[in-house]
Amino acid sequence: MNYKDLADLIFPDAKDIEYYEKKYPERNLPEGAIVTRFAPSPTGFVHIGGLYQSLAAKMAAKKTGGVFFLRVEDTDQKREVENGVTDIVNSLKDFEMEPDEGMISDTEEIGIYGPYKQSLRKDIYRSYAKYLLEQGKAYPCFCTPEDDEIRRKKQESANIRPGYYGNWAKCRNLTIDEMVEKIQNGEKYIIRFKSPGREDRKIRHKDIIKGTVDFPEHDQDIVIIKADGLPTYHFAHAVDDHLMRTTHIIRSDEWLSSVPLHLQLFQELGFRPPKYAHISPIMKNDNGNKRKLSKRKDPEAAVSYYKKEGIPAEAVKEYLLNIANSTFENWRRANLDKSIDEFDFQLNKMSISGALFDMVKLLDVSKTVISKMSSEEVYNKSFKWAKEYDEELVKLLEDREYALKVFGIERDNSQKPRKDLAKWSDVKENIIYMYQAPTSYDFDKITKENAKEIIEKYIEVYDPTDDKQTWFNKVKDVAEELGYAREVKEYKQSPDNWPGHVGDISTVIRVSLTGRRNTPDMYEIMQVLGKDEVMKRLKGIKD
């Protein structure tokens, strides 16, 4: 018997690989177009690092007229979690990073290079495993878990590098007849790749982000088809990225050490290897020490955290680009109103070491992003968030016309739009005084008796039809009449001459109406509250 006979015995129904080479042809794309992917496993929540990788991949593909696709790597079905695929799909959708191809729900996909779930590509992997068997580049391995444990202990006690390689590869040198006999006797087996590598030789790899890296050559005979018939990650990755015509693999740098194996697989399968870009992890400052964002310790590690907090997708992406490319911040300063899609994103300008995650900076970016939104956008987005997370806010926003006026304060047509909202979960606290009269007052250095006197005088001159300048002039008149400085600068020049200044008068009015000393523009607030509500609140203080 020969290797072809062995391959036919193991995979009698597998198609010739030429069938798949024709079925998945080279893509008809512009020269230099990048085809890349997000390829997560449905084994837990989507990490912010996954979103970071996806953003880099999508922007790189879009800039070159390429393709960004979503492939689900679900061959480790023991670890798969319920709704894992749905969560992945929805996470990309929530952050407006839908793929051009691939999975669009748990069961649906778009594109002609599928299936985009590895568990549905079993026949494809069998064909390519058969091809390696025919070439003598793979073999069935009959070692049991007990055999593997014995080997591991011997290597450990001899202080020898662990693994299945060289003289430790017990089944590598079985004759074809011995392999056939074991199979016909019903012995269980897996399929291993026969590595041509030697650890004493080096390979040199040029990574798009990390630069030139030297590695020992790969020499382990890894498993490529498991006992359940599904492929291992390494083998599936090589077959899928070849057939899906991936040009660039953008992934976490925890996979950097796998490059020698992956390049070897591509070579032995006769594939043109893709380019690799290994992204450093997002780090966190923990009492002066940098560490990776942890799924267990850090709620902000989960993509779902940002949705639940109501941090806009635009802000998260804007912030991630800040840490992805050092040139982004200057670009944004020079292009305040441009879409991030117009930024010239460069993979080779990503940080070689881990970027430090800064929640304060993210929220600051988010405030700027929200400040550029119209009142209608703020209303629609906060209302949509509230329907999922905050019933009380939904009730406040049910009167759409009034809510739009509230959100329009210091926003629509404003030269300096307000920056008091960092996330939709801030909205209720920021607008509640527009719906509920204050129940307590803190006038700071003004006594309640003096505050009542100020309000009494102000009620006498209040006219809701006044324009803004007239309104403020009347506040100044009240200040002057009660012996306060009409101008703040007058007070600062001679503070002993007055009990306070016009700012103290406006603060009393502000606190009386809102219960707060700091709010957006008071004139606009009063216009939105309307005469009846303003008078009711002012009289509540006076009485």
Secondary structure, DSSP 8 states (H G I E B T S, - for coil): --HHHHHHHHSTT---HHHHHHHS------TT--EEEE---SSS--BHHHHHHHHHHHHHHHHTT-EEEE-B----TTS--TTHHHHHHHHHHHTT---SEEESSSS-EESSS---BGGG-HHHHHHHHHHHHHTTSEEEE---HHHHHHHHHHHHHTT---SS-GGG-TTTT--HHHHHHHHHTT---EEEE-----TTSEEEEEETTTEEEEEE------EEE-TTS-B-HHHHHHHHHHHTT--EEEEEGGGGGGHHHHHHHHHHHT----EEEEE---EEEETTEEEE--TTT-GGGBHHHHHHHT--HHHHHHHHHHHH-TTHHHHHHH-TTS-GGGS---GGGS-SS--B--HHHHHHHHHHHHHTS-HHHHHHHHHHHHHHH-HHHHHHHTSHHHHHHHHHTTTTT-SS-----SSGGGHHHHHGGGTS--S----TTS-HHHHHHHHHHHHHH--TT--HHHHHHHHHHHHHHTT-BSSHHHHHH-GGG-S-BHHHHHHHHHHHHHS-S--S-HHHHHHHH-HHHHHHHHHHHH-
